[in-house]
Amino acid sequence: MLLDYHINEYENSWEQVNMMENYSTDFLEEDDEIDLGEVFFVLKNHLLAIIICLVLGAGIALSYTMFLLTPLYTSSSMIYIFSKTTTVTSAIDLQIGSQLTVDFEILGTSRPVLERVIQDLDLDTDYETLLKTVEVENPKDSRIIKVTVTNPDPQLACDIANSLASNLAARVAEVIDTTKPSSVEDAVPALRPSSPSKSKNTALGGIVGMMFAIAFILVRYFSDMSIRDEDDVRKYLNLGTLASVPFEKSIAGGKNGKQKRRKKKQ
């Protein structure tokens, strides 16, 4: 009999342990689930704060772009890979022209060409610094080389682009032993800066401000484990409620007022 009693006690204890494990698992699974409707209403209740952060982020980004970033201007010039005396008579000539564009791109950023530009314009810079502001490219399906220069001074960007195109054509004539390639278009000073973009930076600043506000609101809400109503009791404690007593500020205020009056009389 004593042995049966201990066996029954052991089985009951094991069942209680299993119930507690199941309860903990169910609680964690339920707690990990995020109700999208709840998230929506939480964000809706803090809509004003989100809008304020969006406006602040956009304003800060716009101010930073206007007053702290240096505007850059871009100018471009173009040259044709063939000279005026070259005649394109066959598909072989066209294929050779396409291959020459790659050579032109490499020569356009070579040290001899850029150093000639520095010398011609008497620039206070070196090869590495100038190379970062220069882009030599071949537009798709064309035999034209486009030279693009970016500089805080629009007139200087224009002068560098024209000088670079001229020196590139001269260098090609030297290397390939041919006549100087033809100029297609000279660079002109830009009227508006190419970067930074005020609209783009303002939009990004507003998005960052809005996302920061949303993240802060959600983290603060879901990390708050305080119990406010019957739903929180069921959610966090897995218990039901028999009744609830509403809290009236007027009643609480009246009691506190009476107590204060009694103290004054005493």
Secondary structure, DSSP 8 states (H G I E B T S, - for coil): -HHHHHHHHHHHHHHHHHHHHHHHHHHHHHHH---HHHHHHHHHHTHHHHHHHHHHHHHHHHHHHHHTS--BEEEEEEEESS-TT----SHHHHHHHHHHHHHHHHHHTSHHHHHHHHHHHT-S--HHHHHHTEEEE--TTSSEEEEEEEESSHHHHHHHHHHHHHHHHHHHHHHHTS----EEE-----SS--BS-HHHHHHHHHHHHHHHHHHHHHHHHHT-----SHHHIIIII----S------HHHHHHHHHHHHHHHHH-
